[in-house]
Amino acid sequence: MRALVDQVMASTWALEVFVIVTFTLVLRMGLRYLMRHLKRLAIRSKNAWDDALVEAARLPLGWLILGVGILFALDVGLATTKSDFATYIGPMRQLWIVVMLGWFAVRLIGRMEAHYIERISQKAETEVTTAHAVAKLVRASAVITTVIIAMQTLGFSVTSILAFGGVGGIVVGFAARDLLANFFGAAVVFFDRPFSVGDWIRSPDSEIEGTVEEIGWRVTRVRTFDQRPLYVPNSKFTSITIENPSRMRNRRIFETIGVRYDDLPVVADILEDVRAMLRSHPDIDTNQTLMVNLNQFGESSVDFFVYTFTKTVKWAEFHLIKEGVLLKIAEIVTEHGGEIAFPTRIVHLQVPPQEPTDD
């Protein structure tokens, strides 16, 4: 009789485990079809945030169901054996739920960041850097919160850990002062926004020049013009001057041109025609300072300067415009019969008088 009861109990245990595992797999499969349907509905809607919610919940929710189901099956199976391991099933189940919720929060923040950046990137590129900063900060907060809740679930005293952190924070602060300096340097970059990803920056105080590729919490990656990656600690940006040519409103043409002294009678006409050419040039910003004036009498030339600004700030386009302006100035000089001067020197040779000869 006793053997029969044990056999029935064993059969009941196996049947319960089978039912739980089967139900878990069916539920997970049903969830997969449901999430596909919700994804199609979210794509049809004009709101982008429901897309982020569905995509962020897809994987964590599926693994949550699978993990909880397996742990329930283990709980049922170990209940008949009276194993000490059965006491850990409950905390493990709670820990799994906390981890999956934390994973969902991190994925949701990442999807929302991507949708937000996609929406604003065409309107305000400077907002992209701030979006990255806020997303990283919120993501770090979600991870820290998940770790604290998980430790509390495992039976650790969070109060004691935080109290120890207050004392140990001083020691860690001294040991990691450079890391903290880089962190606060990144915060300054994120919120003051002296530059953004994609900007061309340079510093007169340091050998930093190139295009910003990534702004991290510790270092900023700059790609130099010879395609070398340059990793700059963020703390450096709090102590050096940064120039951001990408945010220029105009680019300046400032050139000194010399003509021959023989062309002095036509210099005034040359200057007037150069001024007229610049005022009518479609790529010159006439709302900015425009000056064409005689500057000095040089050693071998009569010099005048051209000071004006282009409408474009793009480096390649600026040089094409500057090239065209200089060639037109050369044409104006030639039309007036003049020539661009180059360094020359006139040497006067004095022939000594010949002495009379006796015939």
Secondary structure, DSSP 8 states (H G I E B T S, - for coil): -HHHHHHHHHHHHHHHHHHHHHHHHHHHHHHHHHHHHHHHHHHHSS-SHHHHHHHHHHHHHHHHHHHHHHHHHHHHHHHTTT-GGGGGHHHHHHHHHHHHHHHHHHHHHHHHHHHHHHHHTTT-THHHHHHHHHHHHHHHHHHHHHHHHHHHHTT--HHHHHHHHHHHHHHHHHHTHHHHHHHHHHHHHHHH-S--TT-EEEETTTTEEEEEEEE-SSEEEEE-TTS-EEEEEGGGGGTS--B-GGG-S-EEEEEEEEE-GGGGGGHHHHHHHHHHHHHT-TTB-TTS--EEEEEEE-SSSEEEEEEEEES---HHHHHHHHHHHHHHHHHHHHHTT--B-------------------
